[in-house]
């Protein structure tokens, strides 16, 4: 039976205290994006950046989250430090999969390599319900920068994962976080970990990576800065564990 552990607090503070090896790091850090200028990126909350006015008033509260106001240099330094601690915990041959958007794609690839991982490529997350924009190309893709701790470990039963994933964010009451990822997409990604292995997510949010890991027979270690979102994650993971018992 897969198990889970969740720590509440700052990942940069908590990660150095962890010493249990993991088989992969799969995470969705704050992008610190959402604007062409420093003022646009730093003067707005996460809710203002990632939710439309209708979304901010859609009937149930989606809590804000911190860490969205760094400039490019501090973001690179901060993400590199986080991923370096993740690299320390990743078993040889284990993977790191880091979500990002088009603005932060270059700096995320830099941070992954600065942390010690070997950069292996970029996968695409296609969002079918992305909003059309007049006079512009539709922003319906985000990206997954991935790498490994040394040579890739394939094991006796290697998986063959795609490089293109399609799925829409949950809607209505099923949406528990501003930037929540689809469970179906995350269930495909956690399969990079051998069955019975462990997934680490230092930016757990509402716990979707953990839900996917448990449902796919993998254990989960998470860190979430927000006490409110930690409570949501604990509720979701406990529910999945009961359903699997």
N, C-alpha and C positions, 0 to 999 in steps of 0.2 A: 504494500500500500504506500503510495507516495505521501510525503509529509511536507509541511511548510513551516517557515519561520518568518516573522515580520518584525523589523526594527523601525521605531519611529524616531526621526531626527535627521540631522544633516549628514548626507552620505559622505562628505569629505571628512567628517569627524568620526563616523561610525565604521567606515570601511577598514581603517588601519587596525581596528580591534578584532576584526574577523580573521579566522585562520583555517576554516574548513574549505578544502578545494572544491571548485565547481567545474562543471563540464562546459558551460557556455554562459556568456553575459549577453542578455537580450534586453535592450533598454530604449527608452524614448525620452531623452533629456529635454529640458526647456530649450526651445530653438533660439531664443533671443533674436527673433527675426521680426517680421511684420511691419517693415517700413523701409523707405529708401534712405532716410537720413538718421543720424544719431537721435535727434529729437523725436522723430516718429517711433523709433525703436524703444526709447527709454521713458517717454512721458506717458505711456498708456499701460494699463494693467493687462494681465493675460486675458481677462474676460473681454476687454475692449478690443484686443488684437484678434482674438480667435472666434468671437461670437458676433453675429449680426445683431442689430437692434431687436429683431424678432426673436433671435435665439436667447438674448439676455432677458427676455420677458416671456418665456415659453411655458410658464406654469409651474416649474419646479426649479429650485436653486441649484446651480452648478458653482461650487465654491471656487474662489480664485486660487492661484498658486504663485509662489515667489520664485525668484531666480530668473526673471524674464527681462532684466534691464542692464545686462552687461554689454560693454562695447566689444568689438571684435578681438582685441588683444587679450582682454581679461577673460573673454569666453574661451579662447584657445587655451590659455593657461589653466583655467578652472577645469575644463573638460579633460585636458591632458592629465591633470592630477587625479581626477576621478578614475579615468580609464587605466592609469598606471596602477592604482590599487586593485582594480578589477583584473588586470593582467597578472598581478602577483598571485591572485586567487585562482586563476584559470589553469586547469591542468594542461600539461604539454599536449599540443594537438587540438585543444579546445578552441571554441569560436567566440567571436565578439560580433554582435549585430547591433548597429546603432542607427536609429531613425533620425532623419533630418529633412530639411526642405531645400529648395533650389538655391536660396540665398546662402545657406550655411553648409552646403555640400563641400566646398573646398576646405573650409576650416575644420570640418568634422573628419575628413580624410587625413588632415595634418595631425589632429589630436590622436586619432587611432594609432598612427605610426609613432608619434612622439611617446606614446604610452608603452610601446614595445611590441605591439602586435604587427604581424606581417599583413599588409593590406592585400586582400584577395579580390575585391571587386565591389560593384554597386548593383543592388536589386531595386526594382521599381514597385511601389505600392500605388495602384491605380484606384482612384476614388470616383465611382460612376456618378455620384450625386453632387459633385462639386458645382459651385455656382458659375453660370456663364457670366462673362464680363464684356460689356459693349466695347467694340473696337480692339479687343485684346484676345490673345490665346487663352484658352481656359486652363486654369491652374488645377488640374485634376490628378496630379501625381506628387507623391513624396518619395523619399529614397531611403534605402537601407544600406549603409556602408558596412562592409563586413571584412573580417580578417581572422587570423588564427594565431595562437601562441606556438610559433614554430610550424613544422610540417603538419598538414591537416591529418587528423586521426579519423580513419574511415571505419575501423572495426571490422568484425566478421560479417556484419549485415549492413553495408553502406546504404545510405538513403540517397535519392536523386531528387533534389529540391529544384523547383523552378526559379527563374530570376525575375519573374513578374507575378505579382499578387494583386487580386482584385477584391475589394470589399468596401462597403460604406460604413461610416460611423453609426453606432446605434442611435435611434431616435426616441423621443418621448421619455417615458420613465426609465427605459433601459439605458439611457445615457446618464452615466454617473460622474463623468469628468469632462472638462472642456475639450481636451485633445484625446479622448478615448479612442483606442484602436479596436477594429473588429476582432472578435474572438476567433472567427474562422481563419483570418489571416495569421493570427498569433499561433493557432494550433498547427498550422503548417510550419511556421518558423521553429517552434520548439522541437520539432522532429530532428533538427540538426544534432540534438543531444541523444545519446544512446538511451534506450528505454531503461528506466531505473536510475538515470543520471540526475544531475541537479542543475537548475537554471538560476542565475542571479540577475536581479533587476534592481539597480540602485535608485531608480526613479519610478517607483511602483505605481503612483497615481491611484486609480481605482481598482488596481489589481488584475487587469486583463491578462497580462503575461502569466501571472500565477494561476489564474483560472485555466488558461490554455495548458500550462505545464501539468497541472494535476489531472486534467481530463485526458491528456496524452500519456499518462503514466510516468511523468517526471516529477521529481521533488522541486521545491521552490524556496529560495531565500530572497526576501525583498527588503528594501529600505524606502521609507516615504517620509518626507519632511513635514507634511501637513497632518496634524492629529485628526482632522475631520476626514481626510481621505484615507488615513490608516484605518479608521473605524469602518469605512465602506469596504475596504479590502478585506479586513478580518471577517466581516459579515459574508462577503462573497466566497472567500476561500473555505470558511467553515461550512457553508451551504453545499459547495461542491464536494467536500470531503464526506459529508453525510450521504450525499447521493451516490457516492462511489462505494460506500461501506456495504 
